[in-house]
């Protein structure tokens, strides 16, 4: 029986799946099984994975049902004591599993180990560092304020713990990872490996533009989470909402620059200021965001794209704004 089960949900992932799997096969820790859930792919994903010669790889094909269902399908098959999920376009550094397992073994109360994330582009080039937040023990309130795990490819989790919570909530169309981490944090301690070991791929295809849905689902996740800790202070609740709207503002300001995305960004920025009045004090930064939003709304998309991508050193780039905020 393998010590760790790695589950990769894959849907039409022919462009990235080889690099993703290769990052698992190159792990310094080798006692794992790699379960690929082919979620009804219409491209060559199945054929590509089937040709990779490694006895630890198991591939299963199902009708398309989405990432949450695929993760739960992998969870039901997994034989390992610990489990880690990896999106089919993300990459791990070679020491990721070994470091996280060691962290769990050194902290017997913890059931979840996570690492820092850095962001890469379609060509595997570094874009920007993640939040690099270190939190240990009861991280529930901190996780409410910010999903510092940042993605679904991060933690190593006790399989028993996640099974007790019945896996991922398949009814959620977004924010599934955050919901899962919050439910785990409500019951179990976390431990951090303070190293960037998860490389999260940011691409045009991965940026959701359904901002109404994102806002609605994230608010549902937060509302459910507040009920688990009824004694939460108003300041924690407001800060969690402010951080959410800061995140949504930044997501809306990713390319492609369109009037609709600019209007969403303006709306989210106003909500952010409502819940975090201190934002007004950061006037210079806020005005730069407002300027970017104004350009996107009132200029043709081609013009705003040229202008914003040509500006250097002004910190109007959304990635820098997200970190600074």
C-alpha positions as CSV (number, residue, x, y, z in Angstrom):
1,X,0.0,0.0,0.0
2,X,1.5,3.4,-1.0
3,X,2.0,6.0,1.7
4,X,0.6,8.9,-0.4
5,X,-2.0,9.0,-3.1
6,X,-1.8,11.8,-5.6
7,X,-5.0,12.6,-7.5
8,X,-5.0,14.6,-10.8
9,X,-8.4,15.6,-12.2
10,X,-7.8,16.1,-15.9
11,X,-10.2,17.5,-18.5
12,X,-8.8,18.4,-22.0
13,X,-5.3,18.7,-20.5
14,X,-3.2,17.5,-23.4
15,X,-1.1,20.7,-23.4
16,X,0.1,20.5,-19.8
17,X,-0.5,17.0,-18.4
18,X,2.9,15.6,-19.2
19,X,4.7,18.4,-17.3
20,X,2.3,18.0,-14.4
21,X,2.8,14.3,-14.2
22,X,6.6,14.6,-14.7
23,X,6.7,16.9,-11.6
24,X,5.1,14.1,-9.6
25,X,7.4,11.3,-10.9
26,X,10.4,13.4,-10.1
27,X,9.5,13.7,-6.4
28,X,12.3,12.8,-4.0
29,X,9.6,10.9,-2.0
30,X,8.7,7.8,-4.2
31,X,6.2,5.8,-2.1
32,X,3.1,7.1,-3.9
33,X,0.4,6.1,-6.3
34,X,-0.7,8.6,-9.0
35,X,-4.4,8.5,-9.8
36,X,-5.4,10.4,-13.0
37,X,-9.1,11.0,-13.3
38,X,-9.9,11.6,-17.0
39,X,-13.0,13.7,-16.7
40,X,-14.5,13.0,-20.1
41,X,-11.7,14.7,-22.1
42,X,-12.4,15.2,-25.8
43,X,-8.7,15.7,-26.7
44,X,-5.7,13.3,-26.4
45,X,-5.4,13.4,-22.6
46,X,-6.1,9.7,-22.1
47,X,-3.8,8.6,-24.9
48,X,-0.9,10.8,-23.6
49,X,-1.2,9.5,-20.0
50,X,-1.6,5.9,-21.1
51,X,1.7,6.0,-22.8
52,X,3.7,7.2,-19.8
53,X,5.5,4.1,-18.5
54,X,5.4,4.1,-14.7
55,X,3.6,1.4,-12.6
56,X,2.6,4.0,-10.0
57,X,0.2,5.7,-12.5
58,X,-3.4,4.6,-12.7
59,X,-5.8,6.3,-15.1
60,X,-9.6,6.1,-14.8
61,X,-12.1,7.6,-17.3
62,X,-15.5,8.9,-16.4
63,X,-18.2,11.1,-18.1
64,X,-17.5,14.8,-17.6
65,X,-18.6,15.9,-14.2
66,X,-16.2,18.7,-13.1
67,X,-13.2,18.9,-10.9
68,X,-14.9,18.4,-7.6
69,X,-16.6,15.2,-8.6
70,X,-13.3,14.0,-10.1
71,X,-11.4,14.7,-6.9
72,X,-14.0,12.8,-4.9
73,X,-13.8,9.9,-7.4
74,X,-10.0,9.9,-6.9
75,X,-10.5,10.0,-3.1
76,X,-12.7,7.0,-3.2
77,X,-10.1,5.0,-5.1
78,X,-7.0,6.2,-3.2
79,X,-5.2,3.7,-1.0
80,X,-2.6,6.0,0.7
81,X,-2.6,7.2,4.3
82,X,-2.2,10.8,2.9
83,X,-3.6,12.4,-0.2
84,X,-2.7,15.4,-2.3
85,X,-4.6,16.8,-5.2
86,X,-2.9,18.4,-8.2
87,X,-4.5,20.3,-11.0
88,X,-3.5,19.1,-14.5
89,X,-1.7,22.3,-15.4
90,X,0.2,23.0,-12.2
91,X,3.7,21.8,-11.1
92,X,5.4,20.7,-7.9
93,X,9.0,21.2,-7.0
94,X,10.8,17.8,-6.4
95,X,10.8,18.1,-2.6
96,X,7.1,19.0,-2.2
97,X,5.8,15.6,-0.9
98,X,8.8,14.8,1.2
99,X,8.8,18.2,3.0
100,X,5.0,18.1,3.7
101,X,5.1,14.5,4.9
102,X,8.0,15.3,7.2
103,X,6.0,18.4,8.6
104,X,3.0,16.2,9.4
105,X,5.2,13.6,11.1
106,X,6.9,16.3,13.2
107,X,3.5,17.8,14.2
108,X,1.2,14.9,15.3
109,X,-1.7,17.2,15.9
110,X,-1.7,18.5,12.4
111,X,-3.7,16.8,9.6
112,X,-2.9,19.3,6.8
113,X,0.5,20.4,5.6
114,X,0.8,23.2,3.0
115,X,3.5,25.0,1.2
116,X,4.0,28.4,-0.4
117,X,2.9,29.0,-4.0
118,X,4.6,30.9,-6.8
119,X,2.9,31.7,-10.1
120,X,4.1,30.7,-13.6
121,X,2.9,31.5,-17.1
122,X,2.1,29.1,-20.0
123,X,5.8,28.7,-20.7
124,X,6.6,27.7,-17.1
125,X,8.3,31.1,-16.6
126,X,8.0,32.8,-13.1
127,X,5.4,35.5,-13.0
128,X,5.2,36.5,-9.3
129,X,5.4,35.1,-5.8
130,X,2.3,34.1,-4.0
131,X,1.3,35.4,-0.6
132,X,3.9,33.3,1.2
133,X,1.9,33.3,4.5
134,X,3.1,31.0,7.3
135,X,0.3,29.9,9.6
136,X,0.3,26.9,12.0
137,X,-2.1,25.3,14.4
138,X,-5.6,26.7,14.5
139,X,-5.6,28.7,11.3
140,X,-9.4,29.1,10.9
141,X,-9.7,32.8,11.3
142,X,-6.7,33.5,9.2
143,X,-8.0,31.3,6.5
144,X,-11.3,33.1,6.6
145,X,-9.5,36.4,5.9
146,X,-7.5,34.9,3.1
147,X,-7.2,31.6,1.3
148,X,-3.4,31.5,1.8
149,X,-3.2,28.0,0.4
150,X,-4.1,29.8,-2.8
151,X,-5.0,26.7,-5.0
152,X,-6.2,23.1,-5.0
153,X,-2.7,21.8,-5.8
154,X,-1.2,22.6,-2.5
155,X,-1.8,20.6,0.7
156,X,-1.0,17.1,1.8
157,X,-3.9,15.9,3.9
158,X,-4.7,12.9,6.1
159,X,-7.0,10.8,4.0
160,X,-9.0,9.9,7.2
161,X,-9.6,13.5,8.0
162,X,-10.9,14.4,4.5
163,X,-13.1,11.3,4.4
164,X,-14.7,12.3,7.7
165,X,-15.8,15.5,6.0
166,X,-17.2,13.6,3.0
167,X,-14.7,15.1,0.6
168,X,-15.3,18.2,-1.6
169,X,-18.8,19.8,-1.8
170,X,-19.9,18.9,-5.3
171,X,-22.7,21.5,-5.3
172,X,-20.3,24.4,-5.4
173,X,-19.5,25.7,-8.9
174,X,-16.6,27.8,-7.5
175,X,-14.4,28.3,-4.4
176,X,-14.5,24.5,-3.8
177,X,-10.9,24.5,-2.5
178,X,-11.4,27.3,0.0
179,X,-14.5,25.6,1.3
180,X,-12.6,22.3,1.8
181,X,-9.7,24.0,3.6
182,X,-12.1,25.9,5.9
183,X,-13.9,22.7,6.8
184,X,-10.6,21.0,7.6
185,X,-9.4,24.0,9.5
186,X,-12.5,24.0,11.7
187,X,-11.6,20.6,13.0
188,X,-7.8,20.1,12.5
189,X,-4.5,21.9,12.9
190,X,-2.5,22.9,9.9
191,X,1.3,23.1,9.5
192,X,3.2,25.2,7.0
193,X,6.3,24.3,5.0
194,X,7.8,27.8,4.4
195,X,9.1,27.1,0.9
196,X,7.6,27.8,-2.6
197,X,6.9,24.2,-3.7
198,X,3.7,24.7,-5.7
199,X,3.9,26.4,-9.1
200,X,0.4,27.6,-10.1
201,X,-0.1,28.3,-13.7
202,X,-1.9,31.5,-14.7
203,X,-3.1,31.5,-18.2
204,X,-5.9,33.2,-20.2
205,X,-7.8,29.9,-20.2
206,X,-7.8,29.6,-16.4
207,X,-9.2,33.0,-15.6
208,X,-12.9,32.7,-14.9
209,X,-14.9,35.6,-16.2
210,X,-18.2,34.7,-14.4
211,X,-17.7,37.2,-11.6
212,X,-21.3,37.2,-10.5
213,X,-21.0,33.4,-9.8
214,X,-17.6,33.8,-8.1
215,X,-19.0,36.5,-5.8
216,X,-22.1,34.6,-4.9
217,X,-20.4,31.4,-4.2
218,X,-17.6,32.9,-2.2
219,X,-20.2,34.8,0.0
220,X,-22.0,31.5,0.5
221,X,-18.8,29.8,1.6
222,X,-18.0,32.7,4.0
223,X,-21.6,32.7,5.4
224,X,-21.4,29.0,6.1
225,X,-18.0,29.4,7.7
226,X,-19.1,32.3,10.0
227,X,-21.8,30.0,11.4
228,X,-19.1,27.5,12.6
229,X,-17.5,30.2,14.7
230,X,-20.4,32.3,16.0
231,X,-18.1,34.3,18.3
232,X,-16.1,35.8,15.4
233,X,-15.4,39.5,15.9
234,X,-16.9,42.0,13.5
235,X,-13.4,43.1,12.5
236,X,-12.5,39.6,11.3
237,X,-15.7,39.3,9.3
238,X,-15.2,42.7,7.7
239,X,-11.6,42.0,6.9
240,X,-12.6,38.7,5.3
241,X,-15.1,40.5,3.1
242,X,-12.6,43.2,2.2
243,X,-10.0,40.6,1.2
244,X,-12.5,38.8,-0.9
245,X,-13.4,42.0,-2.8
246,X,-9.8,42.9,-3.2
247,X,-9.2,39.5,-4.8
248,X,-12.2,39.9,-7.1
249,X,-11.0,43.4,-8.1
250,X,-7.7,42.0,-9.1
251,X,-9.2,39.1,-11.0
252,X,-11.4,41.4,-13.0
253,X,-8.3,43.4,-14.0
254,X,-6.6,40.5,-15.6
255,X,-6.5,40.5,-19.4
256,X,-8.4,40.6,-21.7
257,X,-9.3,44.2,-20.8
258,X,-12.9,44.7,-21.6
259,X,-15.5,47.3,-20.5
260,X,-17.5,44.6,-18.7
261,X,-14.5,43.5,-16.7
262,X,-13.7,47.1,-15.9
263,X,-17.2,47.7,-14.6
264,X,-16.9,44.6,-12.4
265,X,-13.6,45.8,-11.1
266,X,-15.1,49.2,-10.2
267,X,-18.0,47.5,-8.3
268,X,-15.7,45.2,-6.4
269,X,-13.3,48.0,-5.5
270,X,-16.2,50.0,-4.0
271,X,-17.2,46.9,-2.0
272,X,-13.6,46.5,-0.8
273,X,-13.5,50.1,0.4
274,X,-16.9,49.7,2.1
275,X,-15.5,46.8,4.2
276,X,-12.0,48.3,4.6
277,X,-12.1,52.0,5.1
278,X,-8.3,52.0,5.6
279,X,-8.1,51.6,1.9
280,X,-8.8,55.3,1.6
281,X,-5.5,56.0,3.5
282,X,-3.6,54.1,0.8
283,X,-4.7,56.8,-1.6
284,X,-1.9,56.6,-4.1
285,X,-2.4,52.9,-4.7
286,X,-6.2,53.2,-4.8
287,X,-5.9,56.0,-7.4
288,X,-3.7,53.8,-9.6
289,X,-6.3,51.1,-9.5
290,X,-9.0,53.6,-10.3
291,X,-7.0,54.9,-13.2
292,X,-6.5,51.4,-14.6
293,X,-10.2,50.7,-14.3
294,X,-11.1,54.0,-16.0
295,X,-8.8,53.2,-19.0
296,X,-10.4,49.8,-19.4
297,X,-13.9,51.1,-19.2
298,X,-13.6,54.1,-21.5
299,X,-10.9,53.1,-24.0
300,X,-11.3,50.5,-26.8
301,X,-9.9,47.2,-25.6
302,X,-7.0,47.3,-28.0
303,X,-6.0,50.7,-26.9
304,X,-6.2,49.9,-23.1
305,X,-4.2,46.7,-23.7
306,X,-1.4,48.5,-25.5
307,X,-1.2,51.3,-23.0
308,X,-1.4,49.2,-19.9
309,X,1.1,46.6,-21.1
310,X,3.5,49.3,-22.2
311,X,3.6,51.1,-18.8
312,X,6.6,50.0,-16.9
313,X,7.5,50.6,-13.3
314,X,4.2,52.4,-12.4
315,X,2.8,49.4,-10.5
316,X,-0.4,49.4,-12.5
317,X,0.1,45.7,-13.2
318,X,-2.6,43.7,-11.5
319,X,-0.2,41.1,-10.1
320,X,1.8,43.8,-8.2
321,X,-1.4,45.4,-7.0
322,X,-2.7,42.1,-5.6
323,X,0.5,41.6,-3.6
324,X,0.7,45.2,-2.4
325,X,-2.9,45.1,-1.2
